[in-house]
C-alpha cells in the first residue's frame, strides 16, 4: 500500500504554531495582569503615603498652634505679673506710711521729754523736733505719691485687664479657627477615601473610566486610627479632658525672670530707686525686697504647687525696711527702725466669666471693680477654667507599645473592576481595552456547566472580577536625637512613611480581613486567610 508523506511537516508546524501562539497569549495575559497589579499597588502606595503625609502636616500644624497657644498664655502671665506688680508698688507705699507712723510716737515723746523746762536731755530737743517733722514729711510724700498713682492707675489697670483677656481670647481662637478647621479638613480627605480618589483621578487619562476605584468603606481603619475617638485607639482628642500637661508646658515656657521669680532683681531695684526719689527728707532709709511670679493654678500658691489651668494668678510679697536717722551736728546719733512685720503683699486673680471670683488686692487697698477688669472668657465645656481649648494627643494610646504608641496607620484600598472594563461579556460595553485577555467559555455539559476563562467567576460562582491592592501608611513622631520623647502635639516633628499592615497588634489581629470585608469582597478575604493559614508572612 502506497502511503503519502507529503504535508506532515506542515501539519506539525501548524500544531506547534498554535501551541506557541497560545503560550505567547497566556504569557502576555499573565504579564498584563501582573503589570496591572503592580500599577494598582503603586496607586495604593501613593494614596496611603499621601494620607500619611497629609496627616503628618495636620499634626504638625496642630502642634505649632498648640505652641502658639502656650506663647499667648505665657504672655498673659507676663501681663498678669505686671498687674500684680503695680499693686505691689502701691503696697510698698502704704507699708512705708504705716512704718513711719509706727516710728512717730517715739519721736514725739522725745519732744515732750527733752523740750520741757529743766529737761534732762535738752540737747535732744531740736533733733526730736527735726526727726518728727521728717517722719511727717515722709508720710506726706508717700501719701501724695499714692494719690498720684491712684489717678492714673484705674485706666491702666483696665487696659492691662483688657490685654490679658485679649491674649486668652486669641489662644482660644487658635483652637476654634486654626486647629478645628485643619483637623476637619483632614477628616474630609480621609473620609470615603477622598484622597485616594484624587490619586486615581490624577491618572484618568491612563485608566478606563469606572474601572479603578477606591471604595468608600475602605477608610474605616484610617478613620479609627486618625480620627477622633476618645474611647478608642485614635490618635487625636479634639476635646482634651485633661489639660495638666499643657499647663505644665506653659509653666515651663515662662522664661523671663520677671514672670518666674521677681526675687531681688531689677523689679525691686526700680521700686527702691523710685521710693528714694519720692522721699525728700534726709537721713531716711526705705528699701523693698521680695519675690513674685505669674502662674496658672486654683489657689494662691506662689507657683509652688502643681500647675492647674483653672485660674490665672500673679502675686508679689516682700518685707519693707524703713529707718529714721538724726546724725548731723550738734545732734548725737539718733535712729529708729521699723521692724518689718507688715508684708507688702499683693496678688491678681483672674477666672473665667462663669466664676466671678476675680480679685486684685494689695496691702492697703484693692481694685474696686475686679470682675469688670480681670474676668476672662467663658468656659463652657469641662474641665472649666481659663486655659483655652486645645487639640491633644491621646494620652491613653501613647502608653501602648502594641499600638505603636498611638501613632496612626492608615489603609488605602484600591480595586480594579474587570467586569466594568469595555469589551468584557458582562460589561455591556463595546470595545477591546484588553486585547491580550482570553475571553472565552467552555461548556462541558448540555446543562450549562462551563469553564469561565474571562477571570470573572469561579466554577462555584465565586466572584473574582475585582483586583484589590491594599497599602499602609503611617504617621510617626521622631525628633532627631530625642528617641525617648513620646509622640505629642507640642513639637512639630511628625513624619510620614509606608509600613507593612500588621505593624501593630490590630494589624496582626484582624485589620487586613476587616478592610477587605469592609469593601464587601469575601474572595479577597478568603485568599488572605488561606495564605495566613499556610504560614505566609510577607505582607507589604
C-alpha positions in Angstrom: 0.0 0.0 0.0 1.4 3.3 -1.0 1.5 6.0 1.8 1.7 9.7 1.1 4.1 11.5 3.3 3.9 15.0 1.9 2.4 17.7 4.2 3.3 16.0 7.5 5.8 18.7 8.5 3.3 21.4 7.7 0.7 19.8 9.9 3.2 19.5 12.8 4.3 23.1 12.3 0.7 24.3 12.4 0.0 22.5 15.6 3.3 23.7 17.1 2.5 27.3 16.0 -0.9 27.0 17.6 0.6 25.9 20.8 3.2 28.6 20.6 0.5 31.2 20.0 -1.5 30.0 23.0 1.6 30.1 25.2 2.5 33.6 24.0 -1.0 34.8 24.6 -1.0 33.2 28.0 2.3 34.9 28.8 1.0 38.2 27.6 -2.2 37.8 29.6 -0.4 36.8 32.8 2.2 39.6 32.4 -0.6 42.1 31.7 -2.3 41.0 35.0 1.0 41.3 36.9 1.6 44.7 35.3 -1.9 45.9 36.3 -1.4 44.5 39.8 1.8 46.5 40.1 0.1 49.6 38.8 -2.7 49.1 41.3 -0.3 48.6 44.1 1.6 51.7 43.2 -1.7 53.6 43.3 -2.5 52.2 46.7 1.0 53.1 47.9 0.7 56.6 46.6 -2.7 57.0 48.2 -1.5 55.6 51.6 1.6 57.7 51.6 -0.4 60.8 50.6 -2.8 60.1 53.5 0.2 59.8 55.9 1.8 63.0 54.6 -1.5 64.9 54.9 -2.0 63.6 58.5 1.6 64.5 59.4 1.2 68.0 58.1 -2.1 68.4 60.0 -0.5 67.1 63.2 2.4 69.5 62.8 0.0 72.4 62.2 -1.8 71.4 65.4 1.5 71.2 67.3 2.6 74.6 66.1 -0.8 76.1 67.0 -0.5 74.5 70.5 2.8 76.2 70.9 1.3 79.5 69.8 -1.4 79.0 72.4 1.2 78.5 75.1 3.1 81.6 73.9 -0.1 83.6 74.3 -0.7 82.2 77.7 2.9 82.9 78.8 2.5 86.5 77.5 -0.8 86.6 79.5 1.1 85.5 82.6 3.6 88.4 82.0 0.8 91.0 81.8 -0.8 89.4 84.9 2.5 89.8 86.7 2.6 93.5 85.7 -0.9 93.9 87.1 0.2 92.3 90.4 3.4 94.3 90.5 1.5 97.6 90.1 -0.4 96.7 93.2 2.9 95.7 94.8 4.2 99.2 94.3 1.2 100.7 95.9 1.5 98.2 98.7 5.0 99.4 99.4 3.8 103.0 99.6 1.2 102.0 102.1 3.6 99.9 104.2 6.0 102.8 104.2 3.4 105.1 105.6 2.5 102.6 108.3 6.1 102.0 109.2 6.9 105.8 109.5 3.7 106.2 111.5 4.8 103.5 113.9 8.1 105.4 114.5 6.3 108.7 115.0 5.2 108.3 118.7 8.8 107.7 119.9 10.0 110.9 118.3 7.0 112.9 119.6 7.8 111.5 123.1 11.3 112.9 122.6 9.8 116.4 122.1 7.8 116.2 125.4 10.7 114.8 127.4 13.6 116.9 126.0 12.0 120.2 125.1 10.3 121.0 128.5 11.9 123.2 131.2 14.5 121.5 133.3 14.7 118.6 130.8 17.4 116.1 131.4 18.1 115.9 127.7 17.8 119.4 126.2 20.4 118.6 123.6 17.9 116.1 122.0 15.1 118.7 121.7 16.0 120.1 118.3 16.8 116.6 117.0 13.4 115.2 118.2 11.6 118.1 116.5 13.5 117.7 113.3 13.0 113.9 113.3 9.3 114.3 114.0 8.8 116.7 111.1 11.0 114.4 108.9 8.7 111.4 109.6 5.6 113.5 108.9 7.2 114.7 105.6 7.9 111.1 104.7 4.3 110.1 105.3 3.0 113.0 103.3 5.4 112.2 100.4 4.3 108.6 100.2 0.6 109.6 100.5 0.9 112.1 97.7 2.6 109.5 95.5 -0.2 107.0 96.2 -2.8 109.6 95.2 -0.9 110.4 92.0 -0.6 106.7 91.1 -4.2 106.1 92.0 -5.4 108.7 89.5 -3.6 107.1 86.6 -3.8 103.5 87.8 -7.5 103.0 87.1 -7.3 103.4 83.3 -4.0 101.5 83.1 -5.4 98.6 85.1 -8.4 98.4 82.8 -6.1 98.4 79.8 -3.9 95.7 81.3 -7.0 93.6 82.1 -8.3 94.0 78.5 -4.9 92.9 77.2 -5.0 89.7 79.4 -8.5 89.0 78.1 -7.4 89.5 74.5 -4.5 87.2 74.9 -6.6 84.4 76.3 -9.2 85.0 73.6 -6.5 84.8 70.9 -5.4 81.5 72.4 -8.9 80.2 72.2 -9.3 81.5 68.6 -6.2 79.4 67.6 -8.2 76.4 68.6 -11.5 77.4 67.0 -10.2 79.0 63.8 -7.0 77.0 63.4 -6.9 73.5 64.9 -10.5 72.5 64.3 -10.6 73.5 60.6 -7.2 71.8 60.0 -8.4 68.6 61.6 -11.8 68.9 59.9 -10.1 69.2 56.5 -8.1 66.1 57.3 -11.2 64.1 58.2 -12.9 65.3 54.9 -9.9 64.0 52.9 -9.7 60.7 54.8 -13.5 60.1 54.8 -14.7 57.9 51.9 -11.0 57.7 50.8 -11.3 61.1 49.1 -7.5 61.4 48.9 -7.2 58.0 47.2 -9.9 59.1 44.8 -7.9 62.2 43.9 -4.8 60.0 43.3 -6.9 57.8 40.9 -8.3 60.9 39.3 -4.8 62.0 38.5 -4.4 59.0 36.2 -7.8 59.3 34.5 -6.2 59.5 31.0 -4.4 56.2 31.6 -7.1 54.0 33.1 -10.6 53.2 31.8 -13.3 55.3 33.4 -15.1 53.4 36.2 -12.6 50.6 36.1 -10.4 51.7 39.1 -12.0 52.9 42.3 -11.3 53.5 46.0 -14.4 52.1 47.8 -15.8 54.4 50.4 -15.8 51.8 53.1 -12.1 51.4 52.8 -11.5 54.3 55.1 -12.8 52.6 58.3 -9.3 51.6 59.6 -7.9 55.1 58.8 -10.8 56.9 60.5 -10.3 54.7 63.5 -6.6 55.5 63.8 -6.5 59.1 62.6 -9.9 60.4 63.6 -11.4 61.5 66.9 -12.5 58.7 69.3 -11.8 59.5 72.9 -12.6 55.9 74.0 -10.7 54.1 71.2 -7.3 53.8 69.6 -7.4 57.1 67.7 -4.5 59.5 68.0 -6.5 62.7 68.5 -8.5 64.2 71.3 -10.4 67.1 69.9 -11.8 68.0 73.4 -8.9 67.3 75.7 -10.3 66.0 79.1 -7.0 66.7 80.9 -5.1 69.9 80.5 -2.4 69.4 83.1 0.5 68.6 80.8 -0.4 71.5 78.6 -0.4 73.8 81.6 2.9 72.4 82.7 4.3 73.1 79.2 3.1 76.7 79.6 4.7 76.9 83.1 8.0 75.6 81.7 7.9 78.2 78.9 7.8 81.2 81.3 11.4 82.1 80.5 11.6 85.7 81.6 12.8 86.1 85.2 10.2 88.9 85.8 7.5 86.3 85.3 9.1 83.3 87.0 10.6 84.9 90.1 10.9 88.6 90.8 13.5 87.9 93.6 15.7 90.9 94.5 16.1 91.7 90.8 15.5 94.6 88.5 11.9 94.9 89.7 12.9 95.7 93.3 15.8 97.9 92.2 13.3 100.0 90.2 11.0 100.3 93.3 13.8 101.2 95.6 15.1 103.9 93.3 11.6 105.2 92.9 11.0 105.2 96.7 14.2 107.1 97.3 13.2 109.7 94.7 9.9 110.2 96.5 11.3 110.6 100.0 12.5 114.3 100.2 13.6 114.3 103.8 17.3 113.5 104.5 18.6 110.7 106.8 15.8 108.3 105.8 16.1 104.6 105.0 13.5 102.8 102.8 14.2 99.6 100.9 12.0 96.9 99.4 13.0 93.3 98.8 10.8 90.4 97.9 9.7 88.0 95.2 6.7 87.2 92.9 5.6 85.2 89.9 2.9 84.7 87.4 1.3 81.2 87.1 -1.8 79.1 86.5 -3.4 77.3 89.4 -6.6 77.2 91.5 -5.2 78.9 94.6 -2.5 81.4 95.8 0.4 79.1 95.8 3.4 81.3 94.7 3.8 78.8 91.8 4.9 76.1 94.3 2.0 73.6 93.9 1.2 71.5 90.9 0.0 73.7 88.0 -3.6 73.7 87.0 -5.2 75.8 84.3 -8.3 76.7 86.3 -7.3 80.3 87.1 -4.6 82.8 86.2 -2.6 84.1 89.2 0.2 86.6 89.9 1.5 87.5 93.3 4.2 89.6 94.9 5.3 89.6 98.5 8.1 91.4 100.4 9.3 93.0 103.6 9.9 96.7 103.6 12.8 98.1 105.6 12.5 101.6 106.9 14.5 103.9 109.2 14.7 107.4 110.5 18.0 109.0 111.5 19.4 112.2 113.0 23.1 112.2 112.8 24.1 115.8 111.9 25.9 118.1 114.5 25.1 119.1 117.1 22.6 116.2 117.3 24.1 113.0 118.6 23.4 109.8 116.7 19.7 109.0 116.9 17.7 106.5 114.9 14.6 104.4 114.9 13.9 101.3 112.7 10.6 99.8 111.9 10.6 96.1 112.4 9.3 94.7 109.0 6.2 92.9 110.3 3.8 94.3 107.6 4.2 92.3 104.4 3.9 94.3 101.2 1.9 91.6 99.6 -0.3 91.8 96.6 -2.0 89.4 94.1 -4.1 89.4 91.0 -6.6 86.5 90.3 -8.4 86.1 87.1 -11.1 83.4 86.5 -13.5 82.5 83.7 -16.7 84.5 83.2 -18.8 81.9 85.0 -16.8 82.1 88.2 -16.9 85.7 89.3 -14.2 85.5 92.0 -11.7 87.8 90.3 -9.5 89.9 92.6 -6.7 92.4 92.6 -5.7 93.2 96.2 -2.7 94.7 97.9 -1.8 95.6 101.4 -3.7 98.7 101.9 -6.1 98.6 99.0 -7.9 96.7 96.3 -9.4 97.0 92.9 -13.0 98.4 93.2 -14.1 96.6 90.0 -12.1 93.3 89.8 -14.8 91.4 87.9 -15.2 94.1 85.3 -11.4 94.4 84.8 -10.0 90.9 85.3 -12.6 88.3 84.3 -11.6 86.3 81.3 -13.5 84.5 78.7 -16.2 81.8 79.2 -15.6 78.2 79.9 -18.5 76.2 78.6 -17.0 72.7 78.4 -15.5 70.8 81.4 -12.9 70.9 82.8 -13.8 74.6 83.5 -11.1 77.1 83.8 -9.2 79.9 82.0 -7.0 77.5 79.9 -8.1 77.6 76.3 -9.4 74.6 74.5 -6.7 72.7 72.5 -6.3 69.6 70.5 -4.4 66.9 72.3 -2.7 63.7 71.6 -4.4 60.6 73.0 -2.7 60.0 76.3 -4.2 56.5 76.6 -2.7 55.2 73.3 0.7 56.8 73.8 1.3 54.3 76.6 0.6 51.3 74.4 3.6 49.8 72.6 1.4 47.3 70.9 -0.4 50.2 69.2 2.9 51.7 68.2 2.3 54.3 70.9 -0.8 55.5 69.2 0.9 56.7 66.1 -1.8 56.3 63.4 -1.5 54.0 60.5 -3.9 54.3 57.5 -5.1 51.9 54.9 -5.6 52.7 51.3 -7.7 50.1 49.5 -7.8 50.4 45.7 -9.7 48.0 43.4 -9.9 47.4 39.7 -13.2 46.0 38.5 -12.7 43.9 35.4 -16.4 43.4 34.9 -16.6 47.1 34.2 -13.9 47.0 31.6 -15.2 47.7 28.0 -15.1 44.6 25.8 -15.9 42.0 28.5 -19.0 39.9 28.3 -20.7 41.3 31.4 -19.8 45.0 30.9 -22.3 45.5 28.2 -19.9 48.0 26.6 -18.2 47.6 23.2 -14.5 47.8 22.8 -11.3 45.9 23.2 -9.5 47.5 26.0 -7.6 44.3 26.8 -6.7 42.6 23.6 -4.5 40.0 25.4 -7.2 38.8 27.8 -8.5 35.4 26.6 -12.2 36.0 26.9 -13.7 32.5 26.3 -16.0 30.0 27.9 -16.1 26.2 27.5 -19.4 24.4 28.1 -18.8 20.8 29.3 -22.4 19.6 29.6 -25.7 20.4 27.9 -27.0 21.6 31.3 -24.7 24.5 31.1 -21.7 23.6 33.3 -18.9 25.7 31.9 -15.4 27.0 32.5 -15.3 30.8 32.5 -12.0 31.8 31.1 -12.7 35.5 31.5 -11.4 35.6 35.1 -14.7 36.9 36.3 -16.2 34.0 38.2 -15.0 30.6 39.5 -16.8 27.4 38.8 -18.8 27.8 42.1 -20.0 31.2 41.0 -17.5 33.0 43.3 -16.9 36.5 42.1 -13.3 37.2 41.3 -13.8 40.1 39.0 -12.0 42.6 41.1 -8.3 43.1 41.6 -7.6 44.6 45.1 -4.5 46.3 46.4 -4.0 47.4 50.0 -1.3 49.7 51.2 -0.5 51.0 54.7 0.9 54.4 55.6 2.0 55.6 59.0 2.3 59.0 60.6 5.1 58.8 63.2 6.8 61.1 65.6 10.5 61.5 65.6 12.7 64.3 66.9 16.3 63.8 65.9 18.4 63.0 68.9 15.4 62.5 71.2 14.3 58.9 70.6 12.8 58.7 74.1 10.4 61.6 73.5 6.9 60.2 73.3 4.5 61.3 70.5 2.9 64.6 71.3 1.2 67.7 69.9 3.6 70.2 71.3 6.6 69.6 69.0 6.1 69.6 65.2 8.2 66.6 64.4 5.5 64.4 62.7 6.7 62.5 59.6 5.2 60.0 57.1 6.1 56.6 55.7 4.9 53.3 54.4 4.8 50.2 56.6 3.5 46.6 56.5 -0.2 46.4 57.5 0.5 44.2 60.6 2.9 46.7 62.2 0.7 46.9 65.3 -1.4 44.4 67.3 -4.6 45.4 65.5 -2.9 44.7 62.2 -1.8 41.3 63.4 -5.2 40.5 64.7 -7.7 41.5 62.1 -7.3 44.8 60.3 -6.5 43.3 56.9 -9.6 41.0 56.7 -11.7 43.8 58.2 -10.6 46.2 55.5 -11.3 43.6 52.8 -14.7 42.8 54.3 -15.5 46.5 54.6 -15.4 46.7 50.8 -17.5 43.6 50.6 -15.1 41.3 48.8 -15.1 38.0 50.6 -13.0 36.3 47.9 -10.0 38.5 48.8 -10.6 37.8 52.5 -10.6 34.1 51.8 -7.4 34.4 49.9 -5.8 36.3 52.8 -7.0 33.8 55.3 -5.7 30.9 53.2 -2.2 32.5 52.8 -2.1 33.3 56.5 -3.1 29.7 57.4 -0.3 28.5 55.1 2.3 30.5 57.1 2.7 33.4 54.6 4.1 36.4 56.4 5.3 38.7 53.5 2.6 41.3 53.8 3.6 44.5 52.2 
